[in-house]
Amino acid sequence: MTEITPQIVADHGLSTEEYERVLHALGREPNLVELGIFSVMWSEHCSYKSSRIHLKKLPTEGPQVICGPGENAGVIDIGDGQAAIFKMESHNHPSYIEPYQGAATGVGGILRDVFTMGARPVANMNALRFGSPTHPKMRHLIAGVVHGIGGYGNCVGVPTVGGEVNFHPAYDGNILVNAMTVGVADQDKIFYSAASGIGNPIVYVGSKTGRDGIHGATMASADFGEDADAKRPTVQVGDPFTEKLLIEACLELMATDVIVAIQDMGAAGLTSSSVEMASKGGVGIELVMDDVPQRETGMTPYEMMLSESQERMLMVLKPGREAEAETIFRKWELDFAVIGRVTDTGRMVLTFKGETVCDIPLGPLADEAPLYDRPHVPTPKPAPLANVPESKDIAADLLTLMGSPDVASRRWIWEQYDHMVGADTVQAPGGDSAVVRVHGTDKALAITTDCTPRYCFADPVEGGKQAVAEAWRNLTAVGATPLAITNCLNFANPQRPEIMGQIVGCLDGMAQACRALDFPIVSGNVSLYNESKATGGGSAILPTPAIGGVGLLKDWTKNATIAFKGTGDIILTVGKRGGHLGQSLYLRECHGREEGPPPPVDLDAERKTGDLIRTAIRDGQLSAVHDVSDGGIAVTLAEMALAGNIGAMIDRKQPFDCARAFFAEDQGVYVVTVHDHALLDFLGAAHAAGVEAEPLGRTGGKRLIFERPDRDDVATIEALRSAHEGFFPKLMGTDSALA
C-alpha cells in the first residue's frame, strides 16, 4: 500500500488545509484511491471552489427555462413541445499540450453533455483564442486545434456552423479552446442525472477504460510551468466513430422507459459521473471495479476511477431491464457492463478483487467541497483616451484592419468543417449568427459565440456586459428572439487578487446584462489557472468570459443576412453613435496603442434598438442587417459589401471626424439596408421607439467610396477581398488557397 506523504498530497493538488479536511471527513488517513478521488472532485475544474460563491449572482430563471445550471446542459422551451439543450465547455490546457486530441475530445465531451439529456445534437460552435501569430508555436497550435475540431465534428455527423477566433500575445503560453453544442429534444423525453431506486443496477456503456487522461481535471486546475509537454499523458484520446455509435445507442435506449438516470463520463471520468449521480439523488453508490471494461492489462482502481478515456456513459437502469439495454448497446458494438448498484448509505464504496479499496461519504466530495471567497481587488478604471489619432486615409486604414488577425476572414478555418451535414443549416459561418432549422418544422435556432477580451481586461464590468449584449445583438441581427445563454469563464490564477477582481467584475457585468435583456444563463463552465510560466509564454490570459447565445426564429425563411442585396438600397445606421475609440482595433492595428476605456454598454438602449431591428426584419423592411463591432462601421460596411459583392457610396455628412465616424466600436449600433418603399415605415417605427436612425449612403458599384470634403477615399471590393482573405492562408502556408 502506498504511504500518503506530504509530497504525494501536494502532487495531487491539495493544499495542507484541504488535506486536513480530508482527514476530518474520513476520520482516518485516505488510501491512494481515496486521495485521488478527493483530488479530482476538489479540483477547480470539478468543484468551482473559487467561483461558486460569485456564480450565484447570475440570473438563471425565466419562463423559457426548463432546466438551468446543475445538469449536464441547460434546457429551454422552443415551443411545440420541443426543447433546445445546449452548453459550452473548455478544453484549454489539453489543447495547448496536444492540440489535435485536446480540441477533438473537447468536441466529443460537449456532444455527450447534450445527448446525455436526450437531445439529438444539431450544431457545434467554438470560441478559440490564440497567441501572437508570430509566436513560433502558434502555427502548430492553430493547425492542430482546427484539424481536431473538424476531424471529430465531421466524423460524428454534427455540423460545425460557426464560432469566433481572436489573437493576442496574452495567449502565447495558454490558448483557449471552448466548444459548444446545441441539440433538440422533445420536452417529455428529457433525461436527468440524479440516481434513485435503492438496489437499481449501475451500468457502464461505451468504450473501454484506458490509462489516457488520468489526472486531466487536476492538470486543468493548475497553471503551466516548464513541464507542459510532460503532461501529454493527461490528454484524452478521442474516437468520433465510437461517439456516433454511442449517440445512436443512447437515443435508441431513451426511446424506451428503461433509464432512471444518466451521466456522461467527462472530467474526472468514472469518479465525477458516479459521485454526481449519487449526490444529486441523495443516495449511495457501490461499484465493483473488476467489472469495469478495461482496454489495458493490470489497471488499478486508482487508474480506472481517474481515467478520462472518452466515449463512455454511466446509467442507472430499472431493475430487470439490463438485458434489454445490453441488446441495444451490443447491436451498436459498444461495451455494456453492470458495474454496481445504488445504495442507501450516502457513501461511495469501491471493491476490487473482493476487498474494499474506497469508502468515502459523498457529502464532502460534492456539496460540501471547499468553497473560497478569494480576496479580490477591483480593476482600476482606465484613463480617458487622449490624443486620438485622425485617419488620414479611411480606405487605407480599412484595408489594414480587414487583413488584421482579429478581423480577417476565417474561411481557412470553417472550410475544414462540415457545416452542411444534416441539411438544416440555413446560415453558414460568416454572418452574425449561425441559423439551423429545427428539422421538420418552420422554426430555426440562431446560435452565436461572443466575447471581446480586450474590453474585459480594460474594464471587467463593462466587458462582461458587452459580451452578453453582443451575443444578444448577434441573435437579433438575424431576426431571432434571444432566449438564453451558456458561458465558458476563462481566467488566470484566482489566488491573485487582481485576477479574482477580473472574475468578480466580469460576473457583475454579465449579471446586469442578463437581467436587463431577459437573457438567463442556463449552463456553463469555469476554466481558471489559464496562465503560463513556460519560457516564451505570456503570464496570464486576458479575462475571457465567452458567451454562447441561442435564439429562436418561428419562421426560418424570415432570417436576415449581412450581405448587400442589390444596387440602390439605402444604408442606415441604427442606434446611438458615440465615436468611441478606446480599446478599438483601429487604435491597436493602425497605431499600435491598446489604451482607454472600452465602449460603454447602455442596456436600455440596447434593448430598444434590438427590439426595433427584430420587428423590422419580421416585417420585411430590412434587406441586410449587420451589427457594429470590431473595427467599427467601416469594417461592418466592408463585410456587408464582400458578402454581397456590391459596393457603396458613403455620405460625407457624418457626425464625427473620420476616425471616430468609421472606426469607433460603439455598442448597440447596427448597419442596415432598407428598400425605398419601406424607408418611411422604418423611420417612423424608429422615431416611435426613441431609436436614432441616420442615413449613411447607398449600395452600388464595386467600390466602397468614403466621401470627404476634399476628396474621396476609395477601396475596391477586389482589394478588400484580397486583404480579408489573405491572412490565414499566408499564416498557415497555404497561399495557393487564394487561387
Secondary structure, 3 states (H helix, E strand, C coil): CCCCCHHHHHHCCCCHHHHHHHHHHHCCCCCHHHHHHHHHHCCHHHHCCCCHHHHCCCCCCCCCEEECCCCCCEEEECCCCEEEEEEEEECHHHHHHCHHHHHHHHHHHHHHHHHCCCCEEEEEEEEEEECCCCCCCHHHHHHHHHHHHHHHHHHHCCCEEEEEEEECHHHCCCCEEEEEEEEEEEHHHCCCCCCCCCCCEEEEEECCECCCCCCHHHHCCCCECCCHHHHHHHCCCCCHHHHHHHHHHHHHHHCCCCEEEEEECCCCHHHHHHHHHHHHHCCEEEEEHHHCCECCCCCCHHHHHHCCCCCEEEEEECCCCHHHHHHHHHHCCCEEEEEEEEECCCEEEEEECCEEEEEEEHHHHCCCCCCCCCCCCCCCCCCCCCCCCCCCCHHHHHHHHHCCCCCCCCHHHHCCCCCCCCCCEEECCCCCCEEEECCCCCCEEEEEEECCHHHHHHCHHHHHHHHHHHHHHHHHHCCCEEEEEEEEEECCCCCCHHHHHHHHHHHHHHHHHHHHCCCCEEEEEEECCCEECCCCCCCECCCEEEEEEEEEECCHHHCCCCCCCCCCCEEEEECCCCCCCCCCHHHHHHHCCCCCCCCCCCHHHHHHHHHHHHHHHHCCCEEEEEECCCCHHHHHHHHHHHHHCCCEEECCCCCCCHHHHHHCCCCCCEEEEECHHHHHHHHHHHHHHCCCEEEEEEECCCEEEEECCCCEEEEEHHHHHHHHHHHHHHHCCCHHHHC
